[in-house]
Amino acid sequence: MPISIVIDRSAAAPLYQQIAEQIKEQIAAGKLMTGARLPTVRQLADDLGVTRLTIQSAYGELQAGGWIEATVGRGTFVSQQPRRPLRAAAGTPPTAVHVIGDILQLSESSGIRSLGKASPDPALFPAEEFWAVLGQLLPHSAELAGYGSAQGDPALRLAFAENVRERGIDATPADILITAGVTQGLALTAQSLAQPGDTVLVEQPTYIGFLHQLRSYGLNPIAVPMDDQGVQPEMLERIAIQTRARFLYTISTYHNPTGCCAPVERRRQLLEIAHRVGFKIVEDDIYAALALDAPPPPAIKSLDRNGSVVYLSSLSKSFMPGLRIGFLIAPQPLLERLTSLRMATDLVSPLLLQRTAAELLKSGCLRRHLRRVIPLYRARRDALLAALALHLPNEVTFTQPTGGLSCWLTLPRRPGLQDLPRQMVEAGWAVAPGEVLWADHDGDLHLRLSYGCCRRIR
Ligand SMILES: Cc1ncc(COP(=O)(O)O)c(C=O)c1O
């Protein structure tokens, strides 16, 4: 179908914007299909009686927003993955479900520079080693075609038990349950430690996916303020006593979204309060392998002498999120309850992928991969922090992550800024709006910028 554009020279909107908007509308309505070729700059300029610069500006805006792709020598085409409208509607407070959906969608859209998703860069995955290991498992096909153990493949549990020694944790394969990522571990833990209506403590701000889980299980997340060393101990004690909370969920090592890392003394204080007041700590250690400056402090679990901590981690940030391989370590009899609930949910994780992960850990592939990618993530973090320092006014503050994948911005309360994430998407940048990462929004405006996939930052 030929492109149809009507321009209004008396309108306030500049000509390039009118043209870009009409092309967007036609793509969104399916009138211009994926892969359709757009007229050349010269053709369209002649047809509409405007300058080539006007068309170049319109195409530039569409390209930045992910609507079209230009290939030198071939032409300009409607993107293979054009963007759908954002689910978080303009002018209404975004919900966790909408924001998670938008972040995932935008990260797949070409032309969008994604600072929205706290994920490792798929272009860095060690694909060849992965497929080679999978191929080496061919002689074990018959064994790996079955369900395997409910607690998880013993070879993988052994590999994780060896791996967590680096975090100071002394665990045996019998202490470990393999899960479908930390997400499943958190789901099982939340349902085992609390009943609908119970209160659960979370850091302020926290991981959006867990807030979503808690609310969908009918649990009531209450926020505990943080400082630059993590959860504030006095506030934790006071709020835990007042609310009779069942557990504290903490990402103490390279926190998502702030990148903050609690020093060992703070970790001891949290444990001591948990033991004294009588609640559990659910420690999400998913970012610990992404230490960008210095080795991280030991896990809270490694300091636990009273069975207060459930420890969770996965290969999602250090390796590949698509593997869906994670694990948790919990004291008995809780581990037994968690295993039983896992069996009732989806029985087991695919044995072939568990064994592949075990081989990758055993062969040192994960260690080599981390040695290769950490300098790249460090450079991306440094570039982002330098750009923020250079371009943002002083009234915008931001954290200085020493690991993990995210940086947290606090903006002044100024009218018009609420819609900033949406405006940034229009300009070709995806970021996570901060208010959905708060259990109890403080009214400030925040953004989370994640640098893991930001290849274009220089
Ligand atoms: C703190 C935190 N925990 C858990 C997850 C999800 O982990 P998984 O992919 O292992 O389910 C994420 C993903 O962003 C995260 O940031």
The ligand as an ORCA input file, in Angstrom:
! r2SCAN-3c Opt
* xyz 0 1
  C      16.681     -9.035     42.158
  C      16.172     -9.999     41.133
  N      15.755    -11.205     41.521
  C      15.281    -12.091     40.630
  C      15.204    -11.801     39.280
  C      14.663    -12.844     38.336
  O      15.573    -13.871     38.315
  P      15.445    -15.238     37.493
  O      15.638    -14.925     36.055
  O      16.534    -16.084     38.060
  O      14.101    -15.787     37.757
  C      15.615    -10.543     38.839
  C      15.537    -10.190     37.415
  O      15.630     -9.045     37.026
  C      16.131     -9.625     39.789
  O      16.560     -8.408     39.434
*
